[in-house]
Amino acid sequence: MTLEEIRAEIDRIDPAIRELLMHRMDCSAEVARAKAASGDPSIYRADREAEILARLGDEVPENRRKEYLAVVKKIMETSRMFQYGLLFDLLPELPAALFRGIALDAPSTGVSLSFRRPNRPGALAAILGMVWDYGYDLERSEHLGESADGAMSGFALTIAGDIRQVSMQKLIFQLSRESADFRIEEVRRQADDNSTEKI
């Protein structure tokens, strides 16, 4: 095949991938609605994702497996992001509890968080990917060390952005649902004196 023919073939494949991804997102939406109706807001299940990755990667040639699984992982991450966004809207009492005591109507330029997550390869990359997927940048990230048994890693982040934005609130909501000991440490308010709101 010529380069032009290969590109034409890719152009034919991409819409088919899009249709399948849209169908998968429809299924993800139904999962989120079912979980909201049942009162079970848990989305992330590491064991199920590991099982899916093992099953899907099993028949992929070794020289393509890592790349293929990287794509599948991103699809699963995006599915979780979509589902958390739906739960944010369907179960407003959950984000209301998370943001209790925080003024969401005043401008801010950054939010500082601390939390723990399972200590596994790519833990920080997953957090960074999540922040960037929501369209934000990190001002600061700090590894706070591992738990005594080595099972968990602690992190402190400052995310640049305005807490009034629903997308920022959804990002914080997702991080809180996928982390342990989650805390909003401070919200840096947009003011001449760079005031902060300690939480």
trRosetta pair geometry for C-beta under 8 A, 3 or more apart (Angstrom, degrees):
i j d omega theta_ij theta_ji phi_ij phi_ji
1 5 4.2 -129 -169 91 96 124
1 6 5.1 120 121 -58 126 81
1 9 7.3 -17 -166 -13 158 137
2 5 4.6 97 52 6 76 102
2 6 7.1 -138 95 -5 41 85
3 6 5.7 -52 -148 35 33 112
3 7 6.4 32 153 -17 65 105
4 7 5.8 -54 -148 38 31 110
4 8 6.3 34 152 -21 64 105
5 8 5.5 -51 -147 35 33 114
5 9 6.5 37 152 -22 64 102
6 9 5.6 -53 -153 33 33 113
6 10 6.6 34 149 -18 65 102
7 10 5.5 -49 -149 35 36 113
7 11 6.4 40 150 -21 65 104
8 11 5.5 -51 -149 35 34 115
8 12 6.7 34 150 -20 63 102
9 12 5.6 -53 -153 33 35 111
9 13 6.4 34 149 -21 66 106
10 13 5.5 -55 -146 35 35 112
10 14 6.3 42 157 -32 67 102
11 14 6.1 -40 -142 20 29 115
12 15 7.2 -61 -168 31 32 100
12 16 7.3 24 145 -11 63 112
13 16 5.7 -69 -161 40 41 112
13 17 6.2 39 149 -22 77 105
14 17 5.6 -53 -148 34 34 112
14 18 6.4 39 153 -23 66 103
15 18 5.3 -49 -148 33 37 117
15 19 6.5 40 154 -21 66 100
16 19 5.8 -50 -150 32 33 111
16 20 6.6 30 152 -14 63 105
17 20 5.8 -59 -151 39 33 109
17 21 6.2 31 153 -19 68 108
18 21 5.7 -58 -147 38 30 110
18 22 6.3 31 155 -20 66 105
19 22 5.7 -52 -148 34 31 111
19 23 6.5 31 153 -18 63 105
20 23 5.6 -54 -150 37 33 112
20 24 6.3 35 151 -20 66 104
21 24 5.5 -51 -146 36 34 113
21 25 6.4 36 153 -19 65 103
21 75 7.1 -125 -122 -130 98 109
22 25 5.6 -52 -148 36 33 111
22 26 6.6 41 149 -24 63 99
23 26 5.5 -46 -153 28 35 116
23 27 6.8 35 148 -16 63 100
24 27 5.6 -52 -155 35 37 112
24 28 6.4 41 146 -22 66 103
24 75 7.1 -7 123 -178 157 118
24 79 6.9 -76 143 -93 106 119
25 28 5.2 -47 -145 35 39 117
25 29 6.4 46 152 -24 65 98
25 79 7.0 -149 -103 -111 64 77
25 82 5.9 -103 -143 -175 97 172
26 29 5.7 -50 -154 30 32 114
26 30 6.8 32 149 -18 62 102
27 30 5.6 -53 -154 34 36 112
27 31 6.6 41 148 -22 66 101
28 31 5.5 -49 -151 31 36 114
28 32 6.5 35 151 -18 66 103
28 79 4.5 -147 -106 -156 145 94
28 82 5.4 65 120 89 139 127
28 83 5.4 -110 171 -62 99 99
29 32 5.7 -53 -151 36 34 111
29 33 6.4 32 152 -18 66 105
29 82 7.1 -71 -70 145 74 116
29 83 7.6 -158 -92 -96 36 69
29 86 6.1 153 -133 -81 71 158
30 33 5.7 -53 -145 38 33 111
30 34 6.2 35 155 -20 66 106
31 34 5.8 -57 -149 37 29 110
31 35 6.3 26 154 -18 65 107
31 83 6.3 -38 89 -114 105 129
32 35 5.8 -56 -146 38 30 109
32 36 6.3 31 154 -20 65 106
32 43 7.4 5 -100 -102 84 112
32 82 7.6 -124 -37 120 144 78
32 83 4.1 -171 -76 -145 115 81
32 86 4.0 78 136 84 154 136
32 87 5.7 -122 -161 -50 105 82
32 90 7.0 150 147 10 99 148
33 36 5.7 -53 -146 36 31 112
33 37 6.3 30 155 -19 65 107
33 86 7.1 -70 -56 157 67 137
33 90 6.9 -168 -111 -107 57 159
34 37 5.7 -55 -147 37 30 111
34 38 6.2 20 157 -12 65 111
35 38 5.9 -61 -143 43 30 105
35 40 5.0 -93 -155 84 80 81
35 41 6.1 112 147 -109 112 30
35 42 7.1 -135 -155 52 133 52
35 43 7.1 152 93 -80 177 70
35 83 7.8 51 33 -175 140 117
35 87 7.0 -37 93 -92 117 115
36 39 7.8 36 179 -70 29 27
36 41 7.0 48 -94 -96 58 77
36 86 7.5 -110 -37 132 135 96
36 87 5.9 -171 -77 -117 104 72
36 90 4.0 -33 -131 130 159 138
36 91 5.4 -152 -134 -42 97 103
41 87 5.5 109 -147 -159 99 138
41 91 5.9 -97 -93 47 125 166
41 94 6.0 131 -125 -86 170 152
41 177 7.1 -103 133 -131 107 128
42 45 7.1 73 145 -62 111 90
42 177 7.7 173 -122 -178 48 106
43 80 5.4 125 140 -141 126 85
43 83 4.9 151 -130 107 133 131
43 84 6.0 -100 3 -65 164 80
43 87 7.1 -123 -51 -18 122 147
43 177 6.6 47 27 138 106 137
43 178 7.9 -55 69 -72 100 94
44 49 7.7 -24 -161 -24 70 132
44 80 5.9 40 -79 -133 85 137
44 177 7.0 138 8 125 110 95
44 178 4.9 64 3 -110 158 97
45 48 4.0 45 101 16 118 113
45 49 6.5 156 88 -14 63 85
46 49 5.8 -59 -146 40 32 110
46 50 6.2 33 156 -21 67 107
46 118 6.8 13 -74 14 162 162
47 50 5.8 -54 -148 36 29 111
47 51 6.4 31 153 -20 63 107
48 51 5.6 -54 -149 36 32 114
48 52 6.4 33 153 -20 66 105
49 52 5.7 -52 -146 36 33 111
49 53 6.3 33 155 -19 66 106
49 73 7.9 72 180 -121 118 72
49 76 5.7 111 -130 176 111 156
50 53 5.8 -54 -146 37 31 111
50 54 6.3 31 155 -19 65 106
51 54 5.9 -55 -148 36 29 110
51 55 6.3 24 156 -16 64 109
52 55 5.8 -59 -147 39 29 108
52 56 6.0 18 161 -11 67 112
52 72 7.5 -162 129 164 104 126
52 76 7.2 141 86 -86 144 138
53 56 6.1 -60 -138 43 26 103
53 57 5.8 15 166 -11 64 117
53 69 5.7 65 -156 -145 101 111
53 72 6.3 151 -110 106 77 133
53 73 7.0 27 -99 -72 123 85
54 57 6.2 -64 -139 44 21 103
54 58 6.5 45 156 -53 59 97
55 58 5.9 -38 -157 -5 28 120
56 60 7.4 25 142 -23 66 119
56 68 7.7 -151 136 138 102 113
56 69 7.3 141 94 -101 107 78
56 72 5.7 148 102 -118 153 162
57 60 5.3 -66 -152 29 51 118
57 65 5.2 73 -162 -157 104 102
57 68 6.7 150 -111 92 79 115
57 69 5.0 4 -85 -74 123 115
57 72 7.7 -130 -58 27 89 153
60 64 5.7 -111 169 89 103 96
60 65 4.7 136 99 -99 112 72
60 68 4.8 -126 -156 52 160 161
60 69 7.6 -171 55 -42 156 85
61 64 5.1 59 70 24 90 101
61 65 6.8 -139 92 -43 39 83
62 65 5.5 -32 -136 -6 33 121
64 67 5.6 -68 -165 50 60 110
64 68 5.4 61 140 -27 88 110
65 68 5.7 -60 -143 39 28 110
65 69 6.0 21 163 -14 67 111
66 69 6.0 -60 -144 42 26 106
66 70 6.3 35 153 -28 63 104
67 70 5.6 -49 -150 27 31 116
67 71 7.0 30 151 -17 61 100
68 71 5.9 -57 -161 33 34 110
68 72 6.5 30 147 -16 68 106
69 72 5.3 -50 -143 39 41 113
69 73 6.1 47 154 -24 68 101
70 73 5.8 -49 -148 33 29 113
70 74 6.6 29 152 -18 61 104
71 74 5.8 -56 -153 35 32 110
71 75 6.5 35 149 -21 65 103
72 75 5.6 -51 -151 33 35 114
72 76 6.5 32 152 -17 66 104
73 76 5.7 -57 -151 38 32 110
73 77 6.3 34 151 -21 67 105
74 77 5.5 -50 -144 36 34 113
74 78 6.2 33 156 -17 65 106
75 78 5.9 -58 -148 39 29 109
75 79 6.3 34 151 -23 63 106
76 79 5.4 -50 -146 33 33 116
76 80 6.6 35 154 -19 64 101
77 80 5.8 -54 -154 34 31 111
77 81 6.5 35 148 -21 64 105
77 126 7.3 -153 -112 -145 129 87
77 129 6.6 -16 175 124 159 132
77 130 7.3 -126 -173 -82 115 78
77 133 7.3 -163 137 -57 113 162
78 81 5.4 -48 -148 34 36 116
78 82 6.4 39 152 -20 65 104
78 133 7.2 -155 -99 -152 75 142
79 82 5.7 -54 -151 35 31 113
79 83 6.3 28 153 -17 65 108
80 83 5.7 -57 -145 40 32 109
80 84 6.2 32 157 -19 67 105
80 174 7.2 108 138 -149 97 119
80 178 7.8 57 166 -72 140 134
81 84 6.0 -55 -147 36 27 109
81 85 6.5 30 153 -20 60 107
81 130 7.3 180 -87 -136 110 80
81 133 5.9 -98 -98 129 159 140
81 134 7.6 -158 -148 -68 124 84
81 174 6.5 -4 -116 -108 60 159
82 85 5.8 -57 -155 33 29 114
82 86 6.7 27 150 -16 63 104
83 86 5.6 -53 -151 35 36 111
83 87 6.3 34 152 -17 68 104
84 87 5.6 -53 -144 39 35 111
84 88 6.3 48 151 -30 65 100
84 170 6.5 127 120 -174 101 90
84 173 6.1 159 171 109 111 104
84 174 4.2 68 151 -92 169 95
84 177 6.3 -173 -120 41 117 148
85 88 5.5 -45 -151 24 31 119
85 89 7.0 20 153 -8 60 104
85 170 5.2 22 -103 -153 76 141
86 89 5.9 -63 -158 41 35 105
86 90 5.8 20 154 -12 73 116
87 90 5.6 -61 -128 48 33 104
87 91 5.4 -18 -176 28 74 109
87 94 6.8 -11 149 46 100 153
87 173 7.9 -173 90 149 101 131
88 91 7.5 -55 -107 58 9 73
88 92 7.6 46 165 -99 48 55
88 94 7.3 -108 -113 77 46 113
88 95 5.5 48 -146 -39 82 133
88 166 8.0 129 136 -177 142 95
88 169 7.2 127 -158 118 137 98
88 170 5.1 -71 -49 -110 168 87
88 173 5.3 107 -96 94 110 170
89 92 7.1 -5 -159 -67 25 84
91 94 4.7 45 118 -5 108 114
92 95 6.3 -56 -157 45 51 98
92 96 5.8 56 147 -28 75 110
93 96 5.3 -56 -142 39 34 119
93 97 6.3 38 159 -23 67 102
94 97 6.1 -54 -153 31 27 107
94 98 6.7 26 151 -17 61 108
94 173 7.1 83 122 -149 106 114
95 98 5.2 -54 -146 37 41 117
95 99 5.9 14 164 0 75 111
95 169 6.2 58 -159 166 137 111
95 173 5.1 -44 -95 -95 100 126
96 99 6.5 -70 -142 50 24 91
96 100 6.6 55 152 -64 61 84
97 100 5.7 -20 -153 -24 33 117
98 172 7.0 153 148 126 136 105
98 173 6.2 164 43 -105 170 73
98 176 5.5 134 -128 78 132 177
98 184 7.7 98 167 -21 83 124
99 102 4.7 -92 -170 51 75 116
99 104 5.9 31 167 -60 143 121
99 169 6.9 -23 -61 -137 142 108
99 172 7.9 86 -74 103 98 139
99 184 7.7 43 -110 -5 58 161
101 199 7.1 116 107 -144 117 84
102 163 7.1 -90 154 157 125 152
102 184 6.5 -18 -73 104 147 153
102 187 6.3 109 -153 -20 112 144
102 197 7.1 121 -136 120 77 138
102 199 6.5 -13 -82 -106 104 113
103 106 4.6 30 122 10 123 112
103 187 7.9 -155 54 78 78 153
103 197 7.0 -139 29 -119 102 168
104 163 6.1 -113 -129 129 67 101
104 164 6.0 126 170 -106 68 57
104 169 7.2 31 -138 -86 127 129
105 164 6.5 71 -127 -110 26 109
106 164 7.4 -163 67 -61 25 111
106 189 6.0 -17 134 -133 121 110
106 190 7.8 -170 155 36 80 86
107 162 5.8 -48 -151 -134 69 112
107 164 6.4 -46 -100 -9 48 130
107 189 6.9 95 88 -163 64 68
107 190 3.9 -37 113 30 112 130
108 111 6.5 62 131 -61 144 82
108 161 7.6 35 96 108 92 46
108 162 5.4 140 58 -136 70 51
108 163 4.5 30 33 6 138 97
108 164 7.2 155 17 -13 88 82
108 187 4.9 -66 -121 175 148 99
108 188 5.8 114 -167 75 91 54
108 189 5.5 -62 -105 -105 73 42
108 190 6.0 -154 -107 -22 15 85
108 197 8.0 -77 -103 19 120 116
109 160 6.8 -27 163 -153 69 74
109 161 7.5 116 -170 47 32 8
109 162 7.1 -4 -87 -79 33 67
109 188 5.2 -59 61 102 83 109
109 189 7.6 52 9 141 83 11
109 190 5.2 114 -37 -81 95 83
110 139 5.9 -21 -127 3 137 147
110 158 5.3 20 175 176 124 100
110 159 6.5 164 -154 82 71 43
110 160 5.2 -37 -96 -109 91 47
110 161 6.8 84 -101 31 43 46
110 187 7.6 170 92 -158 51 47
110 188 4.2 20 56 35 92 124
111 158 7.1 169 83 -152 35 58
111 159 5.3 -12 58 56 88 94
111 161 7.0 -40 5 65 99 84
111 163 5.5 106 -68 -75 125 106
111 168 7.0 131 0 178 141 119
111 172 6.7 -54 126 -83 156 128
111 184 6.5 -45 -175 -148 107 100
111 186 7.6 -175 -151 93 47 48
111 187 5.4 -12 -109 -110 78 73
111 188 7.4 -135 -68 16 34 78
112 140 7.8 -3 -115 62 96 119
112 156 7.0 5 -175 -178 95 92
112 157 7.0 177 -148 93 52 48
112 158 4.6 -23 -95 -98 79 83
112 159 8.0 177 -83 17 31 65
112 184 7.5 110 80 -171 55 55
112 185 4.3 -57 107 64 103 110
112 186 4.7 20 41 49 116 82
112 187 7.7 -145 22 -71 74 32
112 188 7.5 79 -19 -28 97 96
113 156 7.1 175 89 -152 50 50
113 157 5.0 -4 56 58 95 93
113 158 7.7 166 17 -86 67 36
113 159 7.1 19 2 -4 113 105
113 172 7.0 -171 -83 -129 138 92
113 175 6.6 31 165 123 163 149
113 182 7.1 -20 -171 -163 106 81
113 183 6.8 157 -158 85 59 53
113 184 5.9 -36 -102 -108 77 50
113 185 6.3 -179 -101 3 17 91
114 144 7.1 52 -151 -37 107 153
114 154 7.0 8 -175 -176 94 99
114 155 7.0 -180 -147 92 55 50
114 156 4.7 -16 -99 -102 88 78
114 157 7.8 170 -82 19 41 65
114 181 7.5 -46 121 125 89 95
114 182 7.6 165 90 -148 51 38
114 183 5.0 -2 57 56 89 101
114 185 5.6 67 -7 -49 100 119
115 154 7.3 179 98 -146 31 64
115 155 6.1 -13 64 59 72 89
115 175 6.6 179 6 159 163 100
115 176 7.5 -144 -97 -105 142 48
115 179 3.7 14 170 162 137 145
115 180 6.7 134 -174 65 83 41
115 181 6.0 156 -141 84 51 71
115 182 4.3 7 -104 -103 113 67
115 183 6.9 -179 -68 21 69 61
116 147 7.1 58 -154 -50 142 109
116 152 4.4 30 171 170 121 124
116 153 6.6 162 -152 80 74 33
116 154 4.9 -40 -93 -92 84 66
116 155 7.4 148 -100 14 34 74
116 179 6.3 137 64 -174 41 88
116 180 4.5 -35 70 69 100 95
116 181 5.0 46 10 41 105 113
117 123 5.4 158 98 -162 121 113
117 126 7.9 -159 158 76 158 125
117 127 7.2 -160 -5 -62 160 114
117 152 6.8 154 78 -153 22 80
117 153 6.0 -24 63 61 74 84
117 155 6.8 2 9 3 105 120
117 178 7.1 18 -117 133 109 85
117 179 5.3 -60 -75 -116 84 82
117 180 7.2 164 -82 19 35 81
118 123 6.9 -154 85 -106 61 118
118 151 6.7 -54 -138 165 70 73
118 152 6.3 -65 -107 -105 32 62
118 153 7.6 19 118 16 19 85
119 123 6.4 -51 -131 -48 36 155
119 146 5.5 38 -95 -127 152 107
119 147 7.4 -142 -24 22 130 91
119 150 6.0 -113 72 167 153 60
119 151 5.9 160 25 156 107 19
119 152 5.6 169 -26 -137 96 5
119 153 4.3 115 -95 -31 88 94
120 123 5.6 125 58 -59 61 98
122 125 4.5 -60 -157 47 71 119
122 126 5.7 79 141 -32 89 94
123 126 6.0 -55 -156 29 27 111
123 127 7.0 23 149 -15 60 104
123 153 5.6 107 115 47 163 139
124 127 5.6 -53 -153 35 39 112
124 128 6.3 37 151 -18 70 105
124 141 7.1 105 -154 161 112 142
124 143 7.1 -58 -78 -80 129 106
124 155 7.1 155 -104 -103 83 135
125 128 5.7 -54 -145 39 33 111
125 129 6.1 37 154 -22 65 106
126 129 5.7 -52 -146 36 29 114
126 130 6.5 33 153 -23 62 105
127 130 5.7 -55 -153 32 31 113
127 131 6.6 29 152 -17 65 104
127 141 7.7 138 107 -133 131 132
127 155 6.5 -123 -83 148 172 173
127 157 7.1 -152 163 -66 131 144
127 175 7.5 60 -136 -119 90 107
128 131 5.8 -54 -150 35 33 110
128 132 6.3 24 156 -11 67 110
128 138 6.8 -64 -120 -20 82 137
128 141 7.5 -35 -79 -74 96 162
129 132 5.9 -62 -145 43 29 106
129 133 6.0 35 156 -27 67 107
130 133 5.7 -52 -145 31 28 114
130 134 6.8 19 158 -11 61 105
130 171 6.8 135 149 -149 94 90
130 174 6.5 -155 -167 108 128 130
130 175 6.8 138 125 -76 147 88
131 134 6.3 -67 -161 38 29 104
131 136 5.2 -85 180 77 82 98
131 137 7.3 90 144 -125 117 11
131 138 5.8 50 131 -54 165 92
131 157 7.5 -150 -77 -173 141 149
131 159 6.0 -150 -138 -116 119 116
131 171 6.7 74 -115 -164 52 135
132 135 7.4 56 -176 -73 38 17
132 136 7.1 -117 -91 61 30 54
132 137 7.6 45 -95 -93 74 50
134 167 5.3 155 -174 167 96 100
134 168 7.3 122 150 -91 133 39
134 170 6.9 180 -126 85 126 97
134 171 4.1 -31 -59 -79 176 120
135 167 6.3 4 42 146 117 149
136 159 5.2 31 145 -175 141 108
136 160 6.3 173 -172 67 92 67
136 161 4.8 -62 -123 -37 117 142
136 167 7.9 171 -39 124 104 108
136 168 6.8 92 -69 -102 140 83
136 171 6.5 -23 10 -67 136 175
137 159 7.5 146 82 -157 37 64
137 160 5.0 -7 71 42 88 118
137 161 7.9 143 37 -43 65 98
138 141 5.3 1 174 -41 146 104
138 157 6.1 -80 -133 -157 108 101
138 158 7.0 105 -166 74 68 57
138 159 6.1 -50 -105 -103 56 60
138 160 7.3 147 -145 0 7 88
139 158 4.4 -51 64 99 107 107
139 159 7.1 167 8 -117 88 9
139 160 4.9 110 -45 -51 104 96
140 156 7.4 -23 121 116 106 90
140 157 6.7 160 89 -157 68 39
140 158 4.2 41 40 28 100 108
141 155 6.8 -24 -165 -166 87 105
141 156 7.4 156 -156 84 40 55
141 157 5.3 -1 -106 -107 73 78
141 158 8.0 -133 -62 27 47 63
142 155 6.9 145 78 -160 54 55
142 156 4.4 -7 56 56 106 100
142 157 7.7 -162 24 -69 69 41
143 153 6.5 -40 -153 179 96 113
143 154 7.2 111 -176 81 52 63
143 155 6.2 -32 -110 -102 48 70
144 153 7.6 134 56 170 73 65
144 154 3.2 -59 71 103 116 113
144 155 6.2 -145 4 -69 98 16
144 156 5.8 91 -53 -18 114 95
145 153 7.3 -160 112 -147 23 66
145 154 5.8 7 56 39 61 109
146 150 5.2 15 158 -121 138 51
146 151 8.0 130 -175 39 98 32
146 152 6.7 145 -158 83 63 48
146 153 5.4 -37 -98 -97 70 68
146 154 7.6 -166 -88 6 21 79
147 150 6.6 -113 71 -24 75 12
147 151 5.6 -32 60 50 129 74
147 152 4.2 54 -14 50 124 93
147 153 7.7 -105 -8 -65 78 29
147 154 7.8 115 -53 -33 71 94
149 152 8.0 54 65 12 89 80
152 180 6.6 -55 -134 48 144 133
154 181 7.7 -36 -114 80 98 134
156 185 7.4 14 -145 -15 101 152
158 188 7.9 40 -158 -12 117 126
159 168 7.4 162 116 -143 131 98
159 171 7.2 -176 -179 117 169 141
161 165 6.5 -72 167 34 110 133
161 168 5.0 -176 123 -97 129 128
162 165 5.0 94 82 -14 93 101
162 168 6.3 -164 81 -11 49 156
162 190 7.6 -13 -108 -32 96 128
163 168 5.5 -129 -118 115 37 138
163 169 6.8 83 -172 -69 66 80
163 172 7.8 18 -132 -21 90 149
163 187 5.5 -33 -23 -139 150 127
164 168 7.6 55 54 46 33 131
165 168 4.3 87 72 3 96 105
165 169 7.0 -169 95 -6 52 84
166 169 5.4 -55 -149 39 38 113
166 170 6.2 39 152 -21 69 104
167 170 5.6 -51 -144 36 33 112
167 171 6.5 39 153 -22 63 102
168 171 5.6 -50 -149 33 32 114
168 172 6.5 30 153 -15 64 105
169 172 5.8 -54 -148 39 32 109
169 173 6.2 38 150 -24 64 107
170 173 5.3 -50 -144 36 33 117
170 174 6.4 34 156 -19 65 102
171 174 5.9 -54 -149 35 29 108
171 175 6.4 27 154 -15 64 107
172 175 5.7 -54 -147 39 32 112
172 176 6.2 33 153 -22 65 107
172 184 6.9 26 -161 -87 133 113
173 176 5.8 -58 -150 35 28 111
173 177 6.4 22 155 -17 64 109
174 177 5.8 -60 -147 37 32 108
174 178 6.2 7 162 -1 68 113
175 178 6.3 -73 -142 49 27 95
175 179 5.7 5 166 -6 67 128
175 182 6.7 144 125 -132 84 130
176 179 6.2 -72 -131 46 22 102
176 182 4.3 153 -128 133 70 165
179 182 4.7 104 91 -73 114 106
183 199 7.0 168 174 97 90 126
184 187 7.0 9 165 -50 115 91
184 199 4.9 76 100 -6 84 175
185 198 7.6 -41 161 -146 61 65
185 199 5.9 -177 -178 41 13 109
186 196 4.8 12 175 174 129 118
186 197 6.2 156 -161 76 72 51
186 198 5.2 -32 -103 -104 100 48
186 199 5.9 -155 -83 -1 40 88
187 196 6.9 155 78 -162 40 69
187 197 4.5 -9 58 54 92 109
187 199 7.1 81 -10 -48 86 107
188 194 6.9 -20 -169 -173 105 75
188 195 7.7 155 -159 94 57 41
188 196 5.0 -37 -104 -105 61 85
188 197 7.8 -157 -78 19 17 73
189 194 8.0 144 70 -170 66 29
189 195 4.9 -15 55 81 115 90
189 196 6.6 176 8 -106 82 26
189 197 5.8 81 -38 -23 109 99
191 194 6.6 -148 71 -48 79 16
191 195 4.8 5 51 18 140 100
